[in-house]
Amino acid sequence: MPEITQTILIVDDSPENLTVLSELLQPIYRVRAATSGRKALRIAVTAPRPDLILLDVMMPEMDGYQVFEQLRTNPATCDIPVIFVTAMDNMEAELHGLDVGAVDYITKPIVPPIVLARIHTQLELKQARDWLRDQNGYLEAEIAKRMVENELIQKVSIRALAHLAETRDPETGNHILRTQNYVQQLAQDLQTHPRFASTLSDRYIQLLTRSAPLHDIGKVGIPDAILQKPGPLTPEEWKIMKTHAQLGREAIELAERDAAEPVDFLSLAKEIANWHHEKWDGTGYPDGLAGDAIPVSARIMALADVFDALISRRVYKNPMAYDDVQNIIAAGRGQHFDPDITDIFLAHFSIFCDIADNHRDPIPD
């Protein structure tokens, strides 16, 4: 004899009707019974949960429609199919039962073969719905897993590319990690500012943070003799050094062309790489952009990059004290840096110092 795996809950205030339906169904299904609507609601949420409910319409205290409404409002029972069972043999009652959401409508006195056939059909449909839900759940889980994997691969790839540039300039140490954290913090601090609120959405900040490590990717194209020179650069050397912005933009453009679809973070990475040396007053490079013509991403990166350069040791200089750096940043307000971005940065200056302290470069032997 096959194992009984499906459960049917019969709800009827008449013991005689419960007996008739139970005797019909018990050889095939696991049967649970309730003589009132309230008892039915309690049983429906306990194990073994019903796969189908046969619900009498005409009952005292709570009629079948009221019971059905409560079943539908409870997340634990809202997906259980319900067949109304009633002595009301008229089209209006049947249409009403189906209209409120019942899967079928059976009139009394019952005809056993018809009842069994309709129950079998609804249980098969429920099995199919459950299977589809499980498949959808599995597919959604797989998609989420793949997205997490893709995010991780993307982050690792960005870091690998950024560290490639870093190997050409080994004294930058944790510069990439620090500037990435400065950019994220500064963007979040600016998020409620009226000038930036429409741009700095959570998604934008996420992409901006992800792309920040690529700001100096173009340095891979600068000769070591210039990149690692311990003294001041000649005008000709400085001209070559400044090409790292264009080289970075071109490298990211090539990556964009290879992508089958647009990649949002690459667009921001390209902005940052190309324009993070532009200045608010138009005296920067490579294009001499000024004011709001400089993308917000590059303006944020510019301040983060300068701050870190000033506090860090380089082959050509010692690190500067935080107080001195604060004064230099303040003096660059409205000249090198966007005034509002500068104000927000200086208002949270201690936080940026904490980020720098938490990611200090190792002290050389």
CORQUI-V610046 format. One record per residue. RES is the residue in three letters. PHI is phi in whole degrees, 0 to 359 (none if undefined). D_FIRST is the distance of its C-alpha to the first C-alpha in Angstrom with 2 decimals. Layout:
BEGIN
RES_PHI_D_FIRST, RES_PHI_D_FIRST
END
This chain:
BEGIN
MET_none_0.00, PRO_296_3.81, GLU_289_6.52, ILE_277_8.85, THR_241_12.14, GLN_255_14.46, THR_244_16.72, ILE_239_18.79, LEU_260_21.99, ILE_256_23.40, VAL_238_27.16, ASP_200_29.05, ASP_281_31.88, SER_261_30.84, PRO_301_28.48, GLU_296_27.86, ASN_294_26.73, LEU_298_24.43, THR_296_22.83, VAL_299_22.40, LEU_292_20.81, SER_296_18.59, GLU_296_17.21, LEU_289_16.67, LEU_266_14.93, GLN_299_13.00, PRO_294_9.82, ILE_248_9.75, TYR_233_12.12, ARG_280_13.82, VAL_246_16.92, ARG_238_20.40, ALA_228_23.39, ALA_218_27.16, THR_262_29.94, SER_209_32.60, GLY_295_33.30, ARG_295_34.48, LYS_295_31.41, ALA_299_29.27, LEU_295_31.40, ARG_289_30.87, ILE_293_27.08, ALA_298_26.90, VAL_256_28.45, THR_249_26.40, ALA_282_23.16, PRO_284_20.49, ARG_294_22.48, PRO_291_21.41, ASP_271_20.55, LEU_203_21.89, ILE_238_24.17, LEU_263_24.75, LEU_240_28.35, ASP_292_30.57, VAL_277_34.08, MET_269_36.20, MET_222_36.03, PRO_288_38.94, GLU_68_40.36, MET_236_38.34, ASP_278_37.25, GLY_299_34.39, TYR_294_36.82, GLN_293_38.14, VAL_298_34.73, PHE_300_33.87, GLU_299_37.17, GLN_289_36.51, LEU_299_33.03, ARG_287_34.74, THR_276_37.56, ASN_265_35.35, PRO_303_34.44, ALA_284_31.27, THR_234_29.95, CYS_294_31.98, ASP_263_29.30, ILE_283_26.56, PRO_293_26.35, VAL_235_27.37, ILE_250_27.04, PHE_283_29.78, VAL_236_29.10, THR_206_32.35, ALA_274_34.25, MET_282_37.01, ASP_260_36.85, ASN_214_39.49, MET_297_39.82, GLU_298_41.67, ALA_296_38.95, GLU_295_36.26, LEU_296_38.54, HIS_295_39.32, GLY_299_35.68, LEU_289_35.08, ASP_294_38.46, VAL_283_37.74, GLY_126_34.67, ALA_292_31.59, VAL_275_29.17, ASP_198_28.83, TYR_214_30.19, ILE_242_28.57, THR_260_30.82, LYS_267_30.33, PRO_289_29.57, ILE_287_26.27, VAL_250_24.87, PRO_311_21.04, PRO_298_20.38, ILE_291_22.99, VAL_299_21.72, LEU_298_18.15, ALA_295_19.82, ARG_290_22.22, ILE_297_19.80, HIS_300_17.68, THR_297_21.05, GLN_291_22.34, LEU_290_19.37, GLU_295_19.70, LEU_297_23.42, LYS_295_23.01, GLN_301_20.96, ALA_295_23.80, ARG_295_26.43, ASP_297_24.95, TRP_296_24.84, LEU_296_28.42, ARG_297_29.53, ASP_296_28.19, GLN_296_29.90, ASN_296_33.04, GLY_298_32.99, TYR_296_32.68, LEU_295_35.48, GLU_296_37.64, ALA_296_37.23, GLU_294_38.17, ILE_298_41.14, ALA_298_42.27, LYS_297_42.00, ARG_295_44.01, MET_296_46.56, VAL_297_47.05, GLU_298_47.47, ASN_296_49.92, GLU_299_51.84, LEU_296_52.14, ILE_300_53.24, GLN_296_55.75, LYS_297_57.17, VAL_296_57.47, SER_296_59.12, ILE_298_61.59, ARG_299_62.48, ALA_298_62.91, LEU_295_65.27, ALA_295_67.15, HIS_291_67.57, LEU_299_68.87, ALA_294_71.71, GLU_295_72.09, THR_295_72.70, ARG_283_75.80, ASP_223_77.07, PRO_299_75.84, GLU_281_77.72, THR_285_75.55, GLY_51_72.90, ASN_272_70.47, HIS_306_72.16, ILE_298_69.04, LEU_294_66.86, ARG_295_69.57, THR_296_70.38, GLN_298_66.73, ASN_290_66.49, TYR_300_69.82, VAL_299_68.71, GLN_298_65.46, GLN_297_67.29, LEU_294_70.14, ALA_297_67.90, GLN_294_65.92, ASP_295_69.22, LEU_274_70.43, GLN_299_67.28, THR_265_68.66, HIS_289_72.17, PRO_302_73.01, ARG_286_74.26, PHE_241_71.06, ALA_302_68.23, SER_288_67.37, THR_267_67.15, LEU_274_65.66, SER_287_62.09, ASP_301_59.47, ARG_294_58.32, TYR_299_61.93, ILE_296_62.55, GLN_299_59.44, LEU_292_60.66, LEU_298_64.22, THR_297_63.25, ARG_293_61.24, SER_274_64.11, ALA_305_66.93, PRO_299_66.80, LEU_269_67.88, HIS_297_71.19, ASP_248_73.26, ILE_301_71.28, GLY_292_74.43, LYS_293_76.25, VAL_296_74.72, GLY_265_77.36, ILE_264_80.34, PRO_301_82.40, ASP_302_82.25, ALA_300_86.02, ILE_269_85.71, LEU_297_82.39, GLN_250_83.41, LYS_294_87.14, PRO_283_88.44, GLY_243_91.24, PRO_298_91.83, LEU_277_90.87, THR_288_93.61, PRO_305_93.50, GLU_291_92.22, GLU_295_89.53, TRP_296_88.52, LYS_299_88.22, ILE_292_85.80, MET_303_83.85, LYS_294_83.32, THR_289_81.61, HIS_297_78.48, ALA_294_77.45, GLN_293_77.63, LEU_298_76.01, GLY_296_73.05, ARG_299_72.65, GLU_295_72.84, ALA_296_70.23, ILE_289_67.77, GLU_300_68.61, LEU_297_67.67, ALA_296_64.30, GLU_298_63.84, ARG_295_64.61, ASP_284_61.98, ALA_283_59.27, ALA_292_57.22, GLU_227_57.39, PRO_300_59.80, VAL_245_59.22, ASP_302_60.48, PHE_292_61.44, LEU_292_63.51, SER_297_65.63, LEU_290_66.45, ALA_300_67.00, LYS_293_69.48, GLU_300_71.33, ILE_296_71.58, ALA_300_72.68, ASN_279_75.29, TRP_237_76.79, HIS_285_76.40, HIS_255_80.08, GLU_287_81.28, LYS_240_83.39, TRP_305_83.59, ASP_272_87.28, GLY_89_86.69, THR_264_88.27, GLY_272_85.12, TYR_222_83.70, PRO_268_82.60, ASP_248_83.16, GLY_64_85.27, LEU_292_82.86, ALA_224_83.82, GLY_56_82.23, ASP_290_79.09, ALA_292_79.29, ILE_279_77.77, PRO_304_73.95, VAL_304_72.64, SER_303_70.56, ALA_288_73.75, ARG_295_75.75, ILE_293_73.23, MET_296_73.08, ALA_301_76.89, LEU_290_77.33, ALA_299_74.57, ASP_291_76.03, VAL_294_79.61, PHE_305_78.67, ASP_290_76.91, ALA_297_79.74, LEU_290_82.29, ILE_274_80.52, SER_256_79.65, ARG_280_81.72, ARG_230_82.64, VAL_298_84.82, TYR_252_87.59, LYS_198_87.28, ASN_267_86.22, PRO_292_83.69, MET_261_85.18, ALA_291_84.80, TYR_301_82.47, ASP_298_85.40, ASP_293_87.28, VAL_296_84.22, GLN_300_83.70, ASN_293_87.29, ILE_295_86.95, ILE_298_83.80, ALA_298_85.59, ALA_292_88.62, GLY_275_86.41, ARG_297_85.18, GLY_80_86.04, GLN_246_87.40, HIS_280_84.75, PHE_243_81.84, ASP_304_80.46, PRO_303_82.11, ASP_290_79.02, ILE_296_76.85, THR_298_79.67, ASP_299_79.85, ILE_294_76.14, PHE_300_76.29, LEU_292_79.30, ALA_293_77.75, HIS_245_74.83, PHE_304_76.94, SER_297_75.84, ILE_293_72.19, PHE_291_73.15, CYS_294_75.19, ASP_296_72.16, ILE_299_70.09, ALA_298_72.91, ASP_294_73.10, ASN_286_69.36, HIS_229_69.54, ARG_293_72.92, ASP_289_73.92, PRO_298_74.25, ILE_286_77.84, PRO_294_79.40, ASP_293_80.73
END
